[in-house]
């Protein structure tokens, strides 16, 4: 009986690893073109809106920076865990909890002019994001509970906590019954890159790029980063060398939680300026795609983060100019992830025929 199975390659080609993201984007565009044809939408107009229009004005460039910052930041945190095969799917919940707890500071002192407010929010957001991720780490190390399921469920819990608070204890009494908190004072907001009432990009993008550099140093030049990599690639070898698997779980989830919580602060102290029912357009999930599209490499993640931000910004124009459905960017993100995983699988595995002989029907 003839059957086929994937067999690990002895040494994946370095060139193939570079080609994977390029092939992923090319296949996604090709498949997207087919979908536009099925929907009877002009593919040329759609892709022009997706990939060209975002670079034609200062406003759209500013929006790219706004959306790239949380995507890159969360993806850097998640990628550290993914290298160790610790699958944190709860960045959206960690972002929400970090934003809630950091937001309590300006909500409590809405008239404050203390310049330490924003640094305090950054610290609180990162710490509470870590605490929320620590729930999954504790359950994984104590009871071997799947961190995938736990972090995914914690997303829903965090969302419900936010809804309860902004409809109850944290609701703005002067907000005309809208479910939102009081607006934050200026000292709770990131300074703008350019003092322009129409441009919203702020200095958080510089913080994200600096943290990306630290992530690269940690991954490439630290013993702790090496231990996480070995724990993911060769668990038996890591155990033999005395590397603790529980330690890898804790580091991975805490770093991912801190990054997501900090991204939450970036949202409420940036373009939003308050707590509201929706704090992000699913950045926590899109960052998973960014992490993989960047090859779990800190530099690649920066490039992938800006690429995904272009899709977010371009999608708004595509909905108007090409008449695409609002779900178009989500579909395109899904295509990117599917084609990346397929391409990456063929780089690391080869399909071999098992059983039978050549010429057998």
BELPE-V868519 format. One record per residue. RES is the residue in one letter. OMEGA is omega as a letter, one per 40 degrees, with the letter a starting at -180 (NA if undefined). Layout:
# BELPE-V868519
res={RES,RES}
omega={OMEGA,OMEGA}
This chain:
# BELPE-V868519
res={X,X,X,X,X,X,X,X,X,X,X,X,X,X,X,X,X,X,X,X,X,X,X,X,X,X,X,X,X,X,X,X,X,X,X,X,X,X,X,X,X,X,X,X,X,X,X,X,X,X,X,X,X,X,X,X,X,X,X,X,X,X,X,X,X,X,X,X,X,X,X,X,X,X,X,X,X,X,X,X,X,X,X,X,X,X,X,X,X,X,X,X,X,X,X,X,X,X,X,X,X,X,X,X,X,X,X,X,X,X,X,X,X,X,X,X,X,X,X,X,X,X,X,X,X,X,X,X,X,X,X,X,X,X,X,X,X,X,X,X,X,X,X,X,X,X,X,X,X,X,X,X,X,X,X,X,X,X,X,X,X,X,X,X,X,X,X,X,X,X,X,X,X,X,X,X,X,X,X,X,X,X,X,X,X,X,X,X,X,X,X,X,X,X,X,X,X,X,X,X,X,X,X,X,X,X,X,X,X,X,X,X,X,X,X,X,X,X,X,X,X,X,X,X,X,X,X,X,X,X,X,X,X,X,X,X,X,X,X,X,X,X,X,X,X,X,X,X,X,X,X,X,X,X,X,X,X,X,X,X,X,X,X,X,X,X,X,X,X,X,X,X,X,X,X,X,X,X,X,X,X,X,X,X,X,X,X,X,X,X,X,X,X,X,X,X,X,X,X,X,X,X,X,X,X,X,X,X,X,X,X,X,X,X,X,X,X,X,X,X,X,X,X,X,X,X,X,X,X,X,X,X,X,X,X,X,X,X,X,X,X,X,X,X,X,X,X,X,X,X,X,X,X,X,X,X,X,X,X,X,X}
omega={a,i,a,i,i,i,a,i,a,a,i,i,i,i,i,i,i,a,a,a,i,i,i,a,a,i,i,i,i,i,i,i,i,i,i,i,i,i,a,i,a,a,a,i,a,a,i,i,a,a,a,a,a,a,a,i,i,a,a,i,i,i,i,i,a,a,i,a,i,i,a,a,a,a,i,i,a,a,i,i,a,i,i,a,i,a,i,i,a,a,a,i,i,i,a,a,i,i,a,a,i,a,i,a,i,i,i,a,a,a,a,i,i,a,i,a,a,i,i,i,i,i,a,a,i,a,a,i,i,a,a,i,a,i,i,i,a,a,i,a,a,a,a,i,a,i,i,a,a,a,i,i,i,i,a,i,i,i,i,i,i,a,a,a,a,i,a,a,a,a,i,a,i,a,i,i,i,i,a,i,i,i,a,i,a,a,i,a,i,i,i,i,i,a,a,a,a,a,a,a,a,a,i,i,i,i,a,i,i,i,i,i,i,i,i,i,a,a,a,a,i,i,i,i,i,i,i,i,i,i,i,a,a,a,a,i,i,i,i,a,i,i,a,i,i,i,i,i,a,a,a,a,i,i,i,i,i,a,a,i,i,i,i,i,i,i,a,i,i,a,a,i,i,i,i,a,a,a,i,i,i,i,a,i,i,i,i,i,i,a,a,i,i,i,a,i,a,i,i,i,i,i,a,i,i,i,i,i,i,i,i,a,a,a,i,i,a,i,a,a,a,i,i,i,a,a,a,a,i,i,a,i,i,i,i,a,a,a,i,a,i,a,a,i,a,i,a,a,i,a,a,i,a,i,i,i,a,i,i,a,NA}
